[in-house]
Amino acid sequence: MKLIRAIIRPEKEQDVVLALEGADFPSITKAHVFGRGKQKGLQVGPVHYDMLAKVLLFMVVEDSDLEKVMAVISDSAKTGFIGDGKVFVSDVEEAYTVRTGETGL
């Protein structure tokens, strides 16, 4: 299993979530966060915005679905401008359901 953490633009949140649901990946956790990437914020005239609003999506998927999920996220989140986001992928060793104690997805 893989844990996907996608940091995306807030205005692309609905596009990404709907695209993932349409591709049959409905299980998503999201959080509204602030941060900055390599561009170190945003300069608008004399004002520097150090931390920008972003949305952080969390998903756990089977290894075989990783490539498909990455394509959906990339296609639906991309604007072509700096700050489109970043996706981090990590291995998940085990998952437990709190209510039942079941393991796995």
N, C-alpha and C positions, 0 to 999 in steps of 0.2 A: 504494500500500500504506500501511497505517496501523500504527503501533506503539501498542499499548494497554498502559498500566501501571496496574493496579488494586490499590489498597491496601485490604485488607479485614480484617475481624475473623478471628482464627484459628479460631474455632468455626464460621465459615461457609465455610471453605476447601473441605471435602469437598462441600458443597452446590453451590458455584460450579463446581468442577472437574467434577463429575458432570453438572451442567446443560450446561456447555459441550461435554462429550463427547457428551451426548445430542443436542445441536443440531448435531453433526458438526463441531466445532472442537476436535480432540484435541491439537493442538500448543500446549503451555503450558510456560513456565519459571516456577518459583516459588522464592521466597527468604523465609526468616523474618527479619523486621526489627523494629526498635523505633523508635517515633516518637510524635509527638503532633500534633494538629491545632489548630483554633481554640480548643478547650476547654482547651488547655494542660495536659493530663494529667488526673488523676483524684484527687479528694479523698475519702478514706474516713476519717471521724472526724478525728483529728489528723494522720493520715498522708497525705502528698501523693505520688502516683506520677507523676513527671514524664514518663517514657517508657513507653509501653504496647506490648505485643507485637502485631504485625500480620503479615499475609502479603502479599507483593508478587508479583502475577502479571504476567508479560510475555507478550504475544501479538503476532504480526504477521498481519494479515488484509488481504484485498482491500478496496478502498474500498467496494465494493458490499455487503460483509458487515458493515460497521461498525455500522449501526443495529441489526441482529439481535444481534450480540455484546453491544452495550451493553444491550439489553433483557434478555438472558439474565443478564448480570452483575448488573444492578440488581435484577431480580426475585429472584434466588437469594441475594444478599448482604444485602438490606435487612431490618433488624429494626424500624426505626422509631425507634431511639434514637440519641442523639449517639454518634459514633464508628463509624458504619457503614462509613465509608471514603470514598475519593476515586478517580476514574478520570482519567487523563491520556492524551490522544491526540495523537500526533505523526506527521508525514509521514515515510515511509521512501523514500529515493531509490533504493536498490538493496540487494539481498541476494546474498551469495555463499556457495556451499556449499564448505567447506574441502576436503573429500576430492576432489571432482570439478572444482571451479572453475566450476560452473554458476552462472548468475545468475537472479534471480527467486525466487519462493517455491518 
